[in-house]
Amino acid sequence: MTERESPRRTRSRSRRRRRARLRRALLVTLVVGSLLAGVVGWVGFRGWQARAHLVNAAGLAGELSAHLVGGDTDRAQRTLAALQVQSGAARQATADPGWWTAQHTPYAGANLAAVRQISVAVDDLARQAFPALLRVDLGGLVPREGRLDLSGLRGVGDELVEVDATVQRIRAELSVVPADKLVGQVREALQELRGEIDRLAAMTSAAGKATRLLPPLLGVDGARRYLLVSQNSAELRSTGGMFGAYAVIRANKGRIEMGDQGASSGMGMFAKPLKIPAEQRALWGELPGMYPADVNLSPHFPTAAALYREMYRRHSGDTVDGVLAVDPVVLSYLLQAAGPVRVPGGVSLSAENAVRTLLSDTYQKMAPKEQDTFFASAAATVFDTLFARNTHPNGLLSAFSRSIQERRILFWSAHPEEQRVFGESRMAGTLPEQDTVPTVGVFLNDGSGAKLGYYLRQTADLTVGDCHADGRRELHLRVTLRSTAPASGLTESVLGLAQAGDPYTVRTLVSVYSPAGGAVLDTHLDGAETSVGNGTERRRQVATVNVETGPGDTRTLQVSLLTGKTGSGTAELWLTPTATPWTTHVVTAPSCTQ
């Protein structure tokens, strides 16, 4: 007969088993906890190191940019070497097994992975992109003594294509790093680096395209002629300003010369309007097809340029190959690189006085016919001098780059194959029918018939709002216009037609464009609902409000909008370039999928 264990012994053995299991569990927890504590401590130390190296690298990158712009190649090489030391140290600090392990833990893992990607991106820029940029002879992109060396341009092009491929790869790798679950400091660092690389990518892409396009544009296969148009920011239009003075640029085998000059006012009115897109006609009537000064009431520059070219052909009998538009602010940037230029009439234009002279002083001191002549000759003389002088290419390229980023230089080619290369770049001024990031447009057109735009000061604040169940997202826009115009003392040339009634009141037609596929919901002016003109253009809803601003007054326009379907928590603004820069602020939000 088998002896059965007593209940007491059974309970005692069960308790011993539970205690053993508990001891093993505690031991495992202690060991794992100790390991994790060691990893966290190590990662924390390495993270502190990585952060310090990245901060140093950011400062050195800024110095490198300054040396490149200033043309100091020796200091740029030394700064690049120091930058590579810091970026390499940041990369190494985030490459050990402890860091790799910690990247796969909850909560902290996403942040550590993002820091690793930031370190890799900065190091790749320092070791692959920046050295190639230093090797490029940027002088090949700038005319010397009125001529561009087209053969040398091809060598520059090969280097720039390589640089652009590297920058675009780094940009693509960084774009897939999820930012939704990152802590504030890491998310801000990621967004800032993305912004900087976006700007660098835009420049390298533009430079690469330039090396392909400049030879045919500058007449390698036959002479070319273009209209250089000055956008007058004192009388605002959506792309920047009324098309005022123009000059004909002749290009042949790389040599650039200025030809005939004139003013849009000399073309008169076209009683039989030119054909314009139906959407623009619904918004603006026949005005863009009747008056050269109104071709750019819409922000879509290719249409404005094509209309202006045809008006010039009908007026002069001559056909040009494209239109290049600039504004006085561009001239100020170029003069900063090249130094003062004396223009006809004994006036010396400099970076400090160009905008004031061209948009204010001239109207106060000259008769209307003298103004047109002065504007045309001033723009032509500045460009002619820049092409003739041996100005350092870095400064000129920096001025051109800044102007393109601010949409102050716009170009349209009448040759479709060339225009396709420009695509939807900033320089093309194309209003896109699709958004990569929801974009709100705020475009200003003068309704005063005056030259009071010089006195406007503008701000725009855009806040990303709630997500909707249908995949759309709310955006809240706040635009303020303030007039610094005096209450008396301006000449008739400035006050113009005074269509606002009071000649010192600025009437501005503010057109707000929704994101592509989106909508404008409601509009308030100074807190009260206001009437708007409605329409659409290139898959964007448009609301236009008449805003009249007296001397010293400030008006506030608030608009609620919807995006198309998007998960993005970011948004962008596209604004009319003005005589004085906009003050802007965009408040982002977590993505709708977070």
Sequence and secondary structure as in RCSB ss.txt:
>XXXX:A:sequence
MTERESPRRTRSRSRRRRRARLRRALLVTLVVGSLLAGVVGWVGFRGWQARAHLVNAAGLAGELSAHLVGGDTDR
AQRTLAALQVQSGAARQATADPGWWTAQHTPYAGANLAAVRQISVAVDDLARQAFPALLRVDLGGLVPREGRLDL
SGLRGVGDELVEVDATVQRIRAELSVVPADKLVGQVREALQELRGEIDRLAAMTSAAGKATRLLPPLLGVDGARR
YLLVSQNSAELRSTGGMFGAYAVIRANKGRIEMGDQGASSGMGMFAKPLKIPAEQRALWGELPGMYPADVNLSPH
FPTAAALYREMYRRHSGDTVDGVLAVDPVVLSYLLQAAGPVRVPGGVSLSAENAVRTLLSDTYQKMAPKEQDTFF
ASAAATVFDTLFARNTHPNGLLSAFSRSIQERRILFWSAHPEEQRVFGESRMAGTLPEQDTVPTVGVFLNDGSGA
KLGYYLRQTADLTVGDCHADGRRELHLRVTLRSTAPASGLTESVLGLAQAGDPYTVRTLVSVYSPAGGAVLDTHL
DGAETSVGNGTERRRQVATVNVETGPGDTRTLQVSLLTGKTGSGTAELWLTPTATPWTTHVVTAPSCTQ
>XXXX:A:secstr
      HHHHHHHHHHHHHHHHHHHHHHHHHHHHHHHHHHHHHHHHHHHHHHHHHHHHHHHHHHHHHHHHT HHH
HHHHHHHHHHHHHHHHHHT SHHHHHHTTSTTHHHHHHHHHHHHHHHHHIIIIIHHHHHHS GGGGS BTTB  H
HHHHHHHHHHHHHHHHHHHHHHHHHTS  TT  HHHHHHHHHHHHHHHHHHHHHHHHHHHHHHHHHHTTTTS EE
EEEEEEETTS  TTSSEEEEEEEEEEETTEEEEEEEEEGGGG   SS     HHHHHHHTTHHHH GGGTTSSS 
HHHHHHHHHHHHHHHHS   SEEEEE HHHHHHHHHHH  EEETTTEEE TTTHHHIIIIIHHHHS HHHHHHHH
HHHHHHHHHHHHHS   HHHHHHHHHHHHHTT  EEEESSHHHHHHHTT GGGT   SS SS EEEEEEEE SSS
S GGGEEEEEEEEEEEE TTS EEEEEEEEEEE   SS   HHHHTT TTSSTTSEEEEEEEE  TT EEEEEEE
TTEE   EEEEETTEEEEEEEEEE TT EEEEEEEEE SS   S  EEEE   SS  EEEEE    TT 
